[in-house]
Amino acid sequence: MRVLAMVTALAVGGMAVAGCQTQGNTFNPGGWGTGQTVGTVGGAAAGGLLGSQIGSGSGQLAATAIGTLLGAFVGNQLGSTFDQNDVNAANAAGNQAFNTGQPATWQSQQYSGDVQPNGQTFIYNGRECQNFTQTLYTQGYPQQSSGMACRNQYTGAWEIVQYY
């Protein structure tokens, strides 16, 4: 049981760290609800379920742990193939919204969303920034988040630097 608890903690911790890696690089759908995240969690659940059907006692615990890790890895890889189109669509809408100061919407095969800049630009750590609210629609259900985006000094593109 202790092995299963450790593996679960490592898997959840790994997903939490992986979920942070996109922040700051691109304007994206909030880092939550992406195909990669859903694939990782779904794959871990399916792998753990399949692994739990093998053996008994400590062998069953090991099979469950291995199934969970392998399922998470495979689900993550499958889910990541669908994310780039979503990120590209959200990037375009985010940059449009911040460049014009007007709300912008986007849609891909899996998701849709809108980005609403909140007020005027301001200088933060020497960069032009804006606060924003974004809504991501997954299967028709809205998920809202807010944060701050700043213009990249070298490329001119906007990047999310903080979520509130």
Phi, psi and omega in degrees: 000324179296323178296314180298318180296318179295316180297318179297315179298318178295318180295315179294318177298319178297319178294322180295317178294317180297325179294339180274343191292338182274341182298134177093339181271318183215165171277115185229174183287043171087354182075006177232151177078011181281161178301325180294317179295313179298318179298319180296311182293315179296318178295320178296317180296313181295317179296319178295320178296314179295317180297328181290347180274355184257133173069196178209162178064223182292332175296323178291322177297316179296317179296322178295315180297314180296317178299320179297313181294314179296318178298319178297317180296311181296316179298321178298315181294317179294317181294327183292336181291339181264346187285328188298320177297320178297314181296317179299316180295317179292322177302312182299315180294318179298314179296320177298314181299315183285327178288327183261341185077009182247151177300149178222147178243161178213160178208139173231188180294325185264325189224168167217166180189176174219154180233128180234110175293142183250090174091199186279161173285157178213165180263127178225121183052040177078008182242148174286125185226162174215145169277155182210163169233136177230148178237130176249127178256118176241119183053037177085354182262128181279143172230122187249144174216162179228157179186199179231133176242143179231151180284132175291126185294338184261320184259341183083352179284155177272143178224144177285127179248345181198140170252143179259000000 
